[in-house]
Amino acid sequence: MKKLSLLGLILAFCACNSLQDVYYRPNAQIMPQHITKIHVRPIINRTEVFALEDRLVIEVVDEFLRNGAYSITQEDQADGILAGEILRYILIPVQYDTQLVPTVYRMEVLLNLRFIDKNSQETIWMEPALQQIYIYSASTLDGGMTEEQAREELWKNFAKMIVKRTVEGFGSVASPTRQQNQLNPDQTTITK
């Protein structure tokens, strides 16, 4: 009986140790094979900040071209369509100097994206709350940047995420839940 208990204990210990190396890796949600050409629609800007969407579209197209997995074309020739909207743009100072002049800013942008199979008109993937937060020092400090420069960095980060999501599939990019980000759905823009 003691041998049986000891054997059970050893088996339980081995089973627990082997579980440490187990990882959850879902199957990638890869694009259908017939999609080889992509069109990036103009992004819809739902905020009150003028012309945010233009630079984002340019960055996304440039990132697709750098990646090379899909070619970019006009909508009538495309197999897949990337569509999206900017839901929120928030820029607030988070640190001040002794004269209460802002020295560090926090920029937050929230996107709603979806990728559509043009042949079937079905949504292949959707990111309803893709978020980027960028914290930067004011341009008055050494190594600081302007709001426009910080926004360019944020667009580059978004473009990399969007291309990675398209090429590598589901699970490669994670967006927080919409409820977590939309505590105040009427709040779309806050600037300094």
FENHU-V137381 format. One record per pair of residues at least 24 apart in sequence whose ideal C-beta (glycine too) atoms are under 8 Angstrom apart, sorted by sequence separation. I is the first residue (numbers start at 1). J is the second residue. D is the distance in whole Angstrom. If there is no record, write none. Layout:
I_J_D + I_J_D
This chain:
40_64_7 + 86_110_7 + 87_111_7 + 108_132_7 + 86_111_6 + 87_112_6 + 108_133_5 + 132_157_5 + 38_64_6 + 85_111_7 + 107_133_7 + 108_134_8 + 132_158_5 + 84_111_6 + 85_112_5 + 106_133_7 + 107_134_5 + 84_112_6 + 106_134_8 + 107_135_8 + 130_158_7 + 84_113_4 + 106_135_5 + 107_136_7 + 132_161_8 + 56_86_7 + 83_113_7 + 84_114_7 + 105_135_7 + 82_113_7 + 83_114_6 + 104_135_6 + 105_136_6 + 130_161_7 + 38_70_5 + 40_72_7 + 82_114_8 + 83_115_8 + 104_136_7 + 130_162_8 + 37_70_7 + 38_71_7 + 39_72_7 + 53_86_6 + 82_115_5 + 83_116_6 + 104_137_6 + 105_138_7 + 36_70_6 + 37_71_5 + 38_72_6 + 39_73_6 + 41_75_7 + 52_86_6 + 81_115_7 + 82_116_8 + 103_137_6 + 104_138_7 + 35_70_7 + 36_71_7 + 37_72_7 + 38_73_7 + 39_74_6 + 80_115_6 + 81_116_5 + 103_138_5 + 37_73_5 + 39_75_4 + 80_116_7 + 102_138_6 + 52_89_6 + 80_117_6 + 81_118_6 + 101_138_8 + 103_140_8 + 39_77_8 + 79_117_7 + 80_118_6 + 103_141_6 + 127_165_7 + 31_70_8 + 39_78_4 + 46_85_5 + 47_86_6 + 79_118_6 + 101_140_8 + 37_77_6 + 38_78_6 + 41_81_6 + 44_84_7 + 45_85_7 + 46_86_6 + 47_87_8 + 49_89_5 + 78_118_6 + 79_119_7 + 107_147_8 + 125_165_7 + 37_78_5 + 38_79_7 + 39_80_7 + 40_81_8 + 41_82_7 + 43_84_5 + 44_85_4 + 45_86_5 + 46_87_5 + 47_88_7 + 94_135_7 + 125_166_8 + 37_79_5 + 38_80_5 + 39_81_5 + 40_82_5 + 41_83_5 + 43_85_6 + 44_86_7 + 46_88_8 + 47_89_4 + 87_129_8 + 105_147_7 + 36_79_6 + 37_80_7 + 38_81_7 + 39_82_7 + 41_84_8 + 43_86_6 + 75_118_8 + 107_150_6 + 130_173_7 + 35_79_4 + 38_82_6 + 80_124_7 + 107_151_7 + 125_169_8 + 131_175_6 + 34_79_6 + 35_80_4 + 105_150_7 + 109_154_6 + 125_170_7 + 130_175_4 + 131_176_6 + 127_173_7 + 129_175_5 + 107_154_6 + 111_158_7 + 128_175_7 + 129_176_6 + 127_175_5 + 129_177_7 + 31_80_7 + 109_158_7 + 113_162_7 + 129_178_5 + 128_178_5 + 131_181_6 + 115_166_6 + 129_180_8 + 113_165_8 + 129_181_5 + 129_182_7 + 91_147_6 + 52_109_8 + 43_111_8 + 110_181_6 + 82_162_7 + 35_117_7 + 82_166_7 + 32_117_7 + 34_119_7 + 105_192_7 + 35_124_8 + 102_192_7 + 32_124_7 + 31_124_7 + 59_152_8 + 63_156_8 + 88_181_7 + 69_163_8 + 29_124_8 + 87_182_8 + 29_125_6 + 55_151_7 + 59_155_4 + 63_159_4 + 67_163_5 + 70_166_7 + 55_152_7 + 59_156_6 + 62_159_7 + 63_160_6 + 69_166_8 + 70_167_8 + 90_187_8 + 60_158_7 + 69_167_5 + 92_190_6 + 52_151_8 + 56_155_5 + 59_158_7 + 60_159_5 + 63_162_7 + 64_163_6 + 88_187_7 + 89_188_7 + 90_189_7 + 91_190_7 + 93_192_6 + 55_155_5 + 59_159_4 + 63_163_5 + 67_167_6 + 88_188_5 + 89_189_5 + 90_190_4 + 91_191_5 + 92_192_7 + 87_188_7 + 88_189_7 + 89_190_8 + 90_191_8 + 91_192_6 + 56_158_6 + 60_162_5 + 64_166_8 + 89_191_8 + 56_159_8 + 60_163_7 + 38_166_7 + 31_166_7 + 31_167_8 + 31_169_8 + 30_169_5 + 28_168_6 + 29_169_4 + 48_188_7 + 49_189_6 + 28_169_4 + 29_170_3 + 47_188_5 + 48_189_4 + 28_170_6 + 29_171_8 + 46_188_6 + 47_189_4 + 49_191_7 + 28_171_7 + 26_170_7 + 28_172_8 + 26_171_5
